[in-house]
Amino acid sequence: MNPDQEFILESSDQQTYSIPIKLAMKSTLLKEQIEQANDNPDILKEALKVDVRSQILAKIVEFLKYEDAHPHTTIEKPLKTSEYKDIVGAHYAKFFDIPNTDLFELILKANYLSIPSLLDIACAKVAAMTRNKSVETLRKEFGVKNDFTPEEEQPIIEEQKWLDEA
């Protein structure tokens, strides 16, 4: 099988994207499909339907192409800063400068397709966004309603005080 041969993906909203097999192999889910082509080469002639909407699949394809030419090093954990650009570099920081809803969907679909590098870099964005922020600030930023009464919340705050000391 030629690693530069094109592999076609079809989004949940019927958009198709073509990527070289060597890039598709970075996804465990796609790799399994491609490996089945050793027994049945016709598999590669048809688009593989994936449960990813086109806007997100386009980002994933863009990521795979860029990362192939510019591999990212492993992200050191715990993060040393909340400056995402300092963690991943300017290109990836710009690439992940997307609405939170798209970011979270991208994380879910990176997990679904099992693309560890994408998942790692996207999750680092969320970690950087939440680093050193109060619960109240995070609730505002992510639109999370506090459904605890003050009486219910107090024991949790007491139990988690050690986190503020770290």
C-alpha positions in Angstrom: 0.0 0.0 0.0 1.4 3.4 -1.1 1.5 5.8 1.9 0.9 8.7 -0.4 -2.2 7.2 -1.8 -5.3 9.3 -1.0 -7.8 8.2 1.6 -11.2 9.8 1.4 -13.2 10.7 4.5 -16.9 11.8 4.4 -18.2 14.0 7.1 -21.6 13.5 8.8 -22.9 16.3 6.6 -21.6 14.6 3.4 -18.5 16.7 2.7 -15.5 14.7 1.5 -11.9 15.2 2.4 -8.9 13.5 0.9 -5.7 12.9 2.8 -2.7 10.7 2.2 -2.8 7.3 3.9 0.3 8.1 5.9 -1.7 11.0 7.6 -4.8 8.9 8.1 -2.7 6.3 9.9 -2.2 8.8 12.7 -5.7 8.0 13.7 -6.2 4.6 15.3 -9.7 4.4 14.0 -8.7 5.1 10.4 -5.6 2.9 10.6 -7.8 0.0 11.4 -9.9 0.7 8.3 -6.8 1.1 6.2 -5.3 -2.2 7.4 -8.5 -4.0 6.4 -7.7 -2.8 2.9 -4.8 -5.3 2.8 -7.5 -8.0 2.5 -10.0 -5.9 0.5 -8.4 -3.1 -1.6 -11.8 -1.9 -2.6 -12.2 -0.4 0.8 -9.9 2.5 -0.2 -12.0 3.3 -3.3 -15.0 4.5 -1.3 -15.2 7.3 1.2 -15.1 6.3 4.8 -18.0 7.9 6.6 -17.1 9.4 10.0 -19.3 10.9 12.6 -17.7 14.4 12.4 -19.3 17.5 10.9 -17.4 19.1 8.0 -16.2 22.2 9.8 -14.5 20.1 12.5 -13.2 17.4 10.0 -11.6 20.2 7.9 -9.8 21.4 11.0 -8.6 17.8 11.7 -7.3 17.3 8.2 -5.6 20.7 8.4 -4.0 19.7 11.7 -2.8 16.3 10.3 -1.2 18.0 7.3 0.6 20.7 9.3 1.7 18.3 12.1 3.2 15.9 9.5 5.5 18.7 8.2 6.0 20.3 11.7 5.8 17.6 14.4 5.0 18.9 17.8 7.0 17.8 20.8 5.3 16.3 23.8 3.7 18.8 26.1 5.3 18.9 29.6 2.8 18.3 32.3 1.8 19.9 34.6 1.7 23.1 32.5 4.2 25.7 33.7 2.2 28.6 32.3 -1.3 29.6 31.2 0.2 31.2 28.1 -0.9 28.7 25.5 1.5 30.2 22.9 4.4 29.5 25.2 3.3 25.9 25.5 2.6 25.0 21.9 4.1 27.7 19.7 2.5 30.5 17.6 1.1 28.3 14.8 -0.8 25.9 17.1 -1.9 28.8 19.3 -3.5 30.5 16.3 -4.9 27.2 15.0 -6.7 26.5 18.3 -7.9 30.1 18.6 -11.5 29.0 18.0 -14.8 29.2 19.8 -15.0 27.0 22.9 -17.9 25.0 21.4 -15.7 24.1 18.4 -12.7 23.4 20.7 -14.7 21.0 22.8 -16.2 19.3 19.7 -12.7 19.0 18.3 -11.5 17.3 21.5 -14.4 14.9 21.3 -13.8 14.0 17.7 -10.0 13.7 18.2 -10.9 11.2 20.9 -13.4 9.4 18.6 -10.8 9.2 15.8 -8.1 8.4 18.3 -5.5 11.0 17.3 -3.3 11.4 20.3 -1.3 14.4 19.2 -4.4 16.4 18.4 -6.0 15.4 21.6 -2.9 16.3 23.6 -2.5 19.8 22.1 -6.3 20.6 22.2 -6.6 19.5 25.8 -3.5 21.6 26.7 -5.5 24.6 25.4 -8.3 23.9 27.8 -5.8 23.3 30.6 -4.2 26.7 29.9 -7.6 28.4 29.8 -8.5 27.1 33.2 -5.1 27.4 34.9 -5.1 29.5 38.1 -8.8 30.6 37.7 -11.4 30.6 40.3 -14.5 28.4 40.1 -16.6 31.6 39.7 -14.5 32.8 36.8 -14.7 29.4 35.1 -18.4 29.2 35.5 -18.7 32.6 33.8 -16.3 31.7 31.0 -17.9 28.4 30.2 -21.5 29.3 31.0 -21.9 26.8 33.8 -24.7 27.4 36.3 -24.0 26.8 39.9 -26.7 24.4 41.0 -25.3 24.0 44.6 -26.8 25.9 47.5 -24.2 27.7 49.6 -24.7 25.0 52.3 -23.9 22.3 49.8 -20.9 24.1 48.3 -19.1 24.9 51.6 -18.0 21.4 52.4 -16.6 21.0 48.9 -14.7 24.2 49.1 -13.2 23.1 52.5 -12.3 19.7 51.1 -10.5 21.3 48.1 -8.5 24.0 49.9 -5.3 22.1 49.3 -5.6 22.9 45.6 -5.3 26.6 46.2 -2.0 26.0 48.1 -0.4 24.0 45.2 
